[in-house]
Amino acid sequence: MLREGGAPVPADMTRSEAKKGNPGGSMSAEEQVHPGLEQSSSELLRPKLMMKQTSKESVLQQKNPDNQVYDDGTNTFFWRAHTVTVLFILTCVLVYVTVLEETPQDTTYNTKRGIVASILVFLCFGVTQAKDGPFTRPHPAYWRFWLCVSVVYELFLIFILFQTVHDGRIFMKYIDAKLGVPLPERDYGGNCLVYDANSTDPFHNIWDKMDGFVPAHFLGWYIKTLMIRDWWMCMIISVMFEFLEYSLEHQLPNFSECWWDHWIMDVLVCNGLGIYCGMKTLSWLFMKPYQWQGLWSIQSYKGKIKRIAFQFTPYSWLKFEWKPASNLRRWLAVLGIIFMFLLAELNTFYLKFVLWMPPEHYLVLLRLVFFVNVGGVAMREIYDFMDHPKFHKKLGQQAWIVAAITVTEFLIVVKYDPHTLMLPIPLFIIHCWTLGFILIVSWTLWRFFIRDVTLRYKETQKKKQEVPLGNGSTPSGRSKLNGSSDSVRQRKS
C-alpha cells in the first residue's frame, strides 16, 4: 500500500482485472471517478502512466496487501508549487502598503498590524517552501500551512513563558480586551441524584448536564479515533482521563463531576459512541478502493463534482498496528504516546485556568481546531518513525513541534500557578497511582526481561539436548539421520 501522501503509483493488476471494460462504450459518473473498476487494459497499462515503486512503498504494500491505490498520474495546475506566483503577489502587497497606503499614527495598532504582517509573510514562505508531510489531501499546501501555524503557536507560547505572571496575563488583553481578568467562581458537581423525587422534573440533574460539551465530547473522540486508529488505546486514554479528573478535582473545580457524568455520559455515551463510530469509519477507509483520475479526464459534470468531493478524502489509508507488547521499544513508545495525549488534554483545562480564559472563549476553540489539524499528521509521523525506522531515521517535523508545544504549555502552567499544582494530594489518590505505577513497572520487567530470559534459557537447554553424540545419536536415543532406534530395527527386519 502507498502511504498517505505518497507519490501517485498505479498498482499492478491481474490479467482478469485488466480485461474488464465497458461494453456500452460510455462511462458512468462512478466509473469516471474510480476508473480502475471498469477500464480497458490499454488505458490501465499505458507505460507513460506507470511509475516505479520505491522500496519504502513496497514495504507498506506488504503490510497492507488489501489496500490498493490506482492513479492515472495526472499533475494539473492545482498541484504545482506556485512559488513565483506567491512571491509576486506578496511583493505587490508590500509595495502597495509602502508606497500608496498612509501609515496610521497609532502605535498600538501599528504594532499589532506589524506582528500580523510578519506572521503572514512567514506563512507564505512556509506554505510554498516547507517540506511536505505524509498527507496530500486535500492539498499538500494545507498541511504545510498548519505546520507553519504550529511554529507560530510555539513561538507565542515561548514568549508567554518568558514573561512575568502579571505581564503574561495582561498581554492577553492585546489579543482580546475581555481577557486579563480573574475568572468568576462557578459551581461544579452539584446535586448528583439521578432521580429527584422532590422536583417537578425528576431528571432535571441529567438535563442540566446536556449542554454543548456533550456533542463536543462525541466529535472529539470520533476525531481522536481517526488519529490513533486503535480501539484499545482510545479506551485506555478515555478511562485514564476520567481517573485524572478524579485525582485532580482538588486543584481544578471543573473536574468535580457526578459519578454518572464520569462513567455513563462521558466514557460510555459520548466517548464510547465516538470511538465506535470512529472504528467503523476506519474499517470503511481501509477496505475501500482508492482509484484516482484527473478532473479534466472525466467527461460528465456529475463525475467532476464527485471527484471534487473525493478530493477531501484520504489518498490512501494505512492501518495502524501498534503491537505494544511485541518489544520494549514499542511498549515504551505507546506509553509515551498515551502520556503526551493525556498531558495535552490536561493542558486544555489548566491553560484556561492560569491565563484567565473562560471556557467559551474563541481562543479555546481555536486551540482545539489547531490540534485537530495537526494531531493526525503527528500520529502518522510517530507511527512511521516507530514502525519503519529503516526509512524514517528521525522524528517527523509535525510530531516534533506538537511534542514541543505540549511540553511548553505544561511549563506555562507550572510557572503561572505553582500553588495550584502543589496543593496536597489526598492520600488515597497517592496510594492508587503508586499501585498503578508499580503494576506497570512490574509487568514491564516480567514481559521484557524475566520472561525473555526464561525463554532464552529454555531454548538453550533444548538446543543442548539436541546436540548429537559421538556415535551420531542424540541424548534421547534417537538417530539424527535415521530417526528413532525402533524405526531402524523395523527397516532392518
C-alpha positions in Angstrom: 0.0 0.0 0.0 1.1 3.5 -0.6 1.5 5.8 2.4 -0.9 8.7 2.8 0.5 11.4 0.8 2.9 9.2 -1.2 3.6 9.7 -4.8 0.8 8.6 -7.2 1.7 5.0 -8.1 -0.5 2.6 -10.0 -0.5 -0.8 -8.5 -0.1 -4.0 -10.6 -3.4 -5.5 -11.7 -4.2 -9.1 -12.7 -5.0 -10.0 -16.3 -8.6 -10.6 -15.5 -8.9 -7.1 -13.9 -7.2 -5.5 -16.9 -9.6 -7.1 -19.3 -12.7 -5.6 -17.7 -14.2 -3.0 -20.0 -17.4 -1.0 -20.6 -19.3 -2.8 -23.4 -21.5 0.2 -23.9 -18.6 2.5 -24.7 -19.7 5.1 -22.2 -18.7 5.6 -18.5 -20.9 6.3 -15.6 -20.0 9.0 -13.0 -18.9 6.3 -10.6 -16.6 4.8 -13.2 -15.2 8.2 -14.1 -14.2 8.9 -10.5 -12.9 5.4 -10.0 -11.6 4.3 -13.4 -9.9 1.2 -12.1 -13.3 -0.5 -11.7 -14.2 -0.6 -15.4 -11.4 0.4 -17.8 -9.7 -1.2 -20.8 -6.3 -2.8 -20.4 -4.8 -0.3 -22.9 -5.8 2.6 -20.6 -4.7 0.9 -17.4 -1.3 -0.3 -18.7 -0.2 2.8 -20.6 3.6 3.0 -19.9 3.7 6.7 -19.6 1.4 6.5 -16.5 3.3 3.8 -14.8 5.7 4.8 -12.1 8.2 2.6 -10.2 7.5 1.9 -6.6 10.2 2.8 -4.1 11.4 0.3 -1.5 9.5 2.2 1.2 6.2 1.9 -0.6 6.9 -1.8 -1.2 7.2 -2.4 2.5 4.0 -0.6 3.2 2.3 -2.6 0.4 3.4 -5.8 2.1 2.0 -4.7 5.4 -1.4 -3.8 3.9 -1.9 -6.0 0.9 -5.7 -5.5 0.8 -5.5 -1.7 0.4 -4.6 -0.8 -3.2 -4.2 2.6 -4.8 -4.6 3.3 -8.5 -3.7 6.7 -10.0 -3.5 7.9 -13.6 -0.7 10.2 -12.7 -2.4 13.5 -13.7 -0.5 16.5 -12.4 -2.5 19.7 -13.1 -2.1 23.4 -12.2 -3.8 22.7 -8.9 -0.9 20.6 -7.7 2.0 22.8 -8.7 4.0 24.8 -6.1 3.3 28.4 -7.4 6.3 29.8 -5.6 6.9 32.6 -8.1 3.2 33.5 -8.1 3.0 33.7 -4.3 6.3 35.8 -4.3 4.9 38.2 -6.9 1.6 38.7 -5.0 3.4 39.2 -1.7 5.7 41.8 -3.3 2.8 43.7 -4.8 1.1 43.9 -1.4 4.2 45.1 0.3 4.7 47.8 -2.4 1.1 48.9 -2.0 1.5 49.2 1.8 4.8 51.1 1.5 4.0 53.5 -1.4 0.2 54.0 -1.6 -1.1 53.5 2.0 -0.6 56.1 4.7 0.7 54.7 7.9 -1.7 55.5 10.9 -0.3 57.4 13.9 -1.4 54.8 16.4 1.5 52.9 17.9 -0.7 50.1 19.4 -2.4 49.5 16.1 0.8 49.6 14.1 2.4 47.1 16.5 -0.5 44.7 16.1 -0.5 45.1 12.3 3.2 44.6 12.1 3.1 41.4 14.0 0.2 40.0 11.9 2.0 41.0 8.7 5.2 39.3 9.9 3.2 36.1 10.6 1.5 36.2 7.2 4.9 36.6 5.4 6.2 33.6 7.3 3.2 31.6 6.4 3.6 32.4 2.7 7.2 31.2 2.9 6.3 28.0 4.7 3.3 27.1 2.6 5.5 27.3 -0.6 8.9 26.1 0.7 8.4 23.8 3.7 8.9 20.1 3.4 5.8 18.0 2.6 4.4 15.8 5.3 2.8 12.3 5.0 -0.7 13.7 3.9 -1.5 15.2 0.5 -5.3 15.6 0.6 -7.0 18.0 0.0 -3.6 19.6 -0.9 0.0 19.4 0.5 -0.1 23.2 1.0 -2.9 22.8 3.5 -0.7 20.6 5.8 2.3 22.9 5.2 0.1 25.8 6.4 -0.7 24.0 9.7 2.9 23.1 10.2 3.8 26.8 9.9 0.9 27.7 12.3 2.4 25.2 14.7 5.7 27.1 14.6 4.0 30.4 15.2 1.9 29.0 18.1 5.1 27.5 19.7 6.8 30.9 19.4 3.8 32.6 21.0 4.0 30.1 23.9 7.7 30.7 24.3 7.0 34.5 24.5 4.4 33.9 27.2 6.7 31.6 29.1 9.4 34.3 29.4 7.0 36.9 30.8 6.2 37.5 34.4 2.9 36.1 35.5 1.3 39.5 35.7 2.6 40.7 32.3 1.7 37.4 30.6 -1.9 37.7 31.7 -2.1 41.4 30.8 -0.6 40.6 27.4 -3.7 38.6 26.7 -5.7 41.9 26.6 -3.8 42.8 23.4 -5.5 39.8 21.8 -8.9 40.4 23.4 -9.7 43.3 25.7 -12.1 41.0 27.7 -9.2 38.8 28.8 -6.7 39.6 31.6 -9.3 39.5 34.4 -9.8 36.7 37.0 -12.4 34.1 36.2 -15.6 34.2 38.3 -16.3 31.4 40.7 -18.6 28.7 39.3 -20.4 25.8 40.9 -19.4 22.4 39.5 -20.7 18.9 40.5 -23.8 19.9 42.4 -26.6 17.5 43.1 -25.8 14.1 41.8 -29.2 12.4 42.2 -30.2 10.7 39.0 -33.9 10.7 40.1 -35.0 13.7 42.2 -38.5 12.9 43.6 -38.8 16.3 45.2 -38.7 18.2 41.9 -41.4 18.7 39.2 -38.9 17.3 36.8 -37.2 14.3 38.5 -34.5 14.0 35.9 -33.5 17.7 35.9 -30.0 16.9 37.1 -29.4 14.9 33.9 -30.9 17.6 31.6 -28.7 20.2 33.3 -25.7 18.3 32.0 -26.9 18.2 28.4 -25.0 21.2 27.1 -22.8 21.9 24.1 -20.0 19.9 25.6 -21.9 16.6 25.0 -21.7 16.7 21.2 -18.2 18.2 21.6 -17.1 15.1 23.5 -18.5 12.8 20.9 -17.0 14.7 18.0 -13.7 15.0 19.8 -13.4 11.3 20.4 -14.5 10.4 16.9 -11.6 12.5 15.5 -9.1 11.1 18.1 -10.0 7.6 17.0 -9.2 8.5 13.4 -5.9 9.8 14.6 -4.9 6.9 16.9 -6.6 4.1 14.8 -6.7 1.7 17.7 -9.7 0.8 19.9 -7.7 -0.3 22.9 -5.5 2.8 23.0 -8.5 5.1 22.7 -10.4 3.3 25.5 -7.3 3.4 27.8 -6.9 7.2 27.2 -10.6 7.8 27.7 -10.7 5.9 31.0 -7.4 7.2 32.2 -8.5 10.8 31.8 -11.6 10.2 34.0 -9.2 8.9 36.7 -7.1 12.0 36.3 -10.3 14.1 36.8 -11.0 12.2 40.0 -7.4 12.7 41.1 -7.2 16.5 40.3 -10.6 17.8 41.3 -9.0 19.3 44.4 -7.0 21.5 42.0 -9.5 22.5 39.4 -13.2 22.8 40.4 -14.5 21.9 36.9 -13.0 18.4 37.3 -15.6 17.8 40.0 -18.4 15.8 38.3 -21.0 13.3 39.4 -20.2 9.6 39.1 -22.7 9.0 36.4 -21.3 12.0 34.5 -17.9 10.4 34.5 -18.7 6.9 33.6 -22.0 6.9 31.9 -22.2 10.2 30.0 -18.5 10.6 29.3 -17.0 7.1 29.0 -19.9 5.1 27.7 -22.1 7.5 25.8 -20.1 10.4 24.4 -16.6 8.9 24.3 -17.7 5.3 23.7 -20.0 6.2 20.9 -17.4 8.5 19.3 -14.8 5.7 19.4 -17.3 3.2 18.0 -18.2 5.4 15.0 -14.6 6.2 14.5 -13.7 2.5 14.3 -16.5 1.9 11.8 -15.1 4.8 9.7 -11.6 3.3 9.9 -12.9 -0.1 8.7 -14.5 1.6 5.7 -11.4 3.7 4.9 -9.2 0.7 5.0 -11.4 -1.6 2.8 -12.5 1.0 0.2 -10.6 1.1 -3.1 -8.5 4.2 -3.8 -8.6 4.9 -7.6 -8.0 8.4 -8.8 -8.4 10.1 -12.2 -7.7 13.6 -13.2 -10.6 16.1 -13.1 -10.3 17.1 -16.8 -10.3 13.4 -17.8 -13.8 13.0 -16.5 -16.5 13.8 -19.1 -19.7 14.3 -17.1 -20.4 17.1 -14.7 -21.7 14.7 -12.1 -18.4 12.8 -12.3 -16.4 16.0 -11.9 -18.5 17.0 -8.8 -17.9 13.6 -7.2 -14.2 13.9 -8.0 -14.0 17.3 -6.3 -15.8 15.9 -3.2 -13.4 12.9 -3.1 -10.5 15.3 -3.1 -11.3 15.9 0.6 -10.9 12.2 1.4 -7.6 10.4 2.0 -5.4 9.5 -1.0 -4.8 6.1 0.6 -5.1 4.5 4.1 -2.8 2.7 6.4 -4.0 0.5 9.2 -2.0 1.2 12.4 -0.8 -1.9 14.2 0.8 -0.6 17.4 1.7 -4.0 18.9 2.9 -2.6 22.2 3.8 -6.0 23.7 6.0 -7.1 20.8 9.2 -5.4 22.1 10.4 -3.0 24.7 10.8 -0.1 22.2 7.2 -0.2 21.0 5.9 -0.6 24.6 7.8 2.5 25.8 6.7 4.4 22.6 3.0 3.5 23.2 3.3 4.6 26.9 4.9 7.8 25.8 2.0 8.5 23.3 -0.6 7.9 26.0 1.2 10.1 28.4 1.5 13.0 25.9 -2.1 12.6 24.9 -3.3 12.9 28.5 -0.9 15.8 29.1 -2.3 17.7 26.1 -5.9 17.0 27.4 -5.0 18.4 30.9 -3.3 21.5 29.3 -6.6 22.5 27.9 -8.1 22.9 31.3 -5.1 24.3 33.1 -4.2 26.9 30.5 -7.7 28.3 30.7 -7.3 28.5 34.5 -3.9 30.1 34.7 -4.4 32.5 31.7 -7.9 33.5 32.9 -9.7 32.4 29.7 -13.4 31.5 30.1 -14.3 28.0 28.6 -16.5 29.6 25.9 -13.8 31.9 24.6 -12.9 31.6 20.9 -9.2 31.1 21.7 -10.1 27.9 23.5 -12.0 26.7 20.4 -9.2 27.7 18.1 -6.7 25.7 20.1 -8.9 22.6 19.7 -9.2 23.2 15.9 -5.5 23.5 15.8 -4.9 20.2 17.4 -7.5 18.5 15.2 -5.5 19.5 12.1 -2.0 18.8 13.4 -2.8 15.7 15.6 -3.4 13.3 12.7 -0.2 14.2 10.9 1.8 13.9 14.1 0.4 10.5 14.9 1.2 9.2 11.4 4.8 10.5 11.7 5.2 8.9 15.1 3.9 5.6 13.7 6.2 5.7 10.7 9.2 6.6 13.0 8.3 3.7 15.3 7.2 1.1 12.7 9.7 1.8 9.8 12.9 3.0 11.5 14.9 1.9 8.4 13.2 4.6 6.2 12.3 7.1 8.9 15.5 7.7 10.7 14.3 10.9 12.6 11.0 12.0 14.1 8.7 13.9 11.7 8.6 17.7 11.8 5.0 18.0 12.8 5.3 15.4 15.6 8.4 17.2 16.8 6.7 20.6 17.0 3.5 19.1 18.6 5.6 17.5 21.3 7.4 20.8 21.9 4.0 22.6 22.1 2.6 20.2 24.7 5.6 20.5 26.9 5.7 24.3 26.6 2.1 24.6 27.6 2.7 22.5 30.7 5.7 24.7 31.6 3.5 27.8 31.4 1.0 26.1 33.8 3.9 25.3 36.2 5.3 28.8 36.1 2.0 30.8 36.2 0.3 28.9 39.1 2.7 26.6 41.0 0.5 27.0 44.1 -2.4 25.1 42.5 -0.2 22.3 41.3 1.4 21.9 44.8 -1.9 21.6 46.6 -1.7 18.4 48.8 -3.0 15.3 47.0 -5.3 13.1 49.1 -3.5 10.1 50.5 -5.7 7.5 48.9 -5.1 9.1 45.5 -1.4 8.8 46.0 -1.8 5.1 47.0 -3.9 4.4 43.9 -1.4 5.9 41.5 1.6 4.3 43.3 -0.1 0.9 42.9 -0.7 1.6 39.2 2.9 2.6 38.6 4.2 -0.5 40.4 1.9 -2.7 38.3 3.2 -1.2 35.1 6.8 -1.4 36.1 6.4 -5.0 37.3 4.7 -6.1 34.1 7.4 -4.4 32.0 10.1 -6.2 33.9 8.4 -9.5 33.7 7.4 -9.2 30.0 10.6 -7.9 28.5 13.3 -9.1 30.9 12.3 -12.0 33.2 10.1 -13.8 30.6 12.6 -13.3 27.8 15.5 -14.5 29.9 13.5 -17.6 30.9 12.5 -18.3 27.3 16.1 -17.9 26.1 17.3 -20.3 28.9 14.7 -22.9 27.9 15.7 -22.6 24.2 19.4 -23.0 25.2 18.6 -26.1 27.2 16.6 -27.5 24.3 19.4 -27.0 21.9 21.9 -28.7 24.2 19.6 -31.7 24.4 19.5 -31.9 20.6 23.4 -31.8 20.2 24.5 -35.2 18.6 26.8 -37.5 20.5 30.0 -39.0 19.0 28.1 -42.1 17.5 25.6 -39.8 15.7 22.8 -40.3 18.2 21.2 -37.6 20.4 21.0 -38.0 24.2 17.4 -39.1 23.8 18.5 -42.2 22.0 17.2 -41.0 18.5 19.4 -41.2 15.5 19.9 -37.8 13.9 19.9 -39.2 10.4 17.6 -42.2 10.6 15.1 -41.3 13.3 14.4 -43.4 16.3 16.2 -46.8 17.0 12.8 -48.6 16.7 12.3 -47.4 13.2 15.8 -48.5 12.3 15.2 -52.0 13.6 11.9 -52.1 11.6 13.7 -51.2 8.4 16.4 -53.9 9.0 13.7 -56.6 9.6 
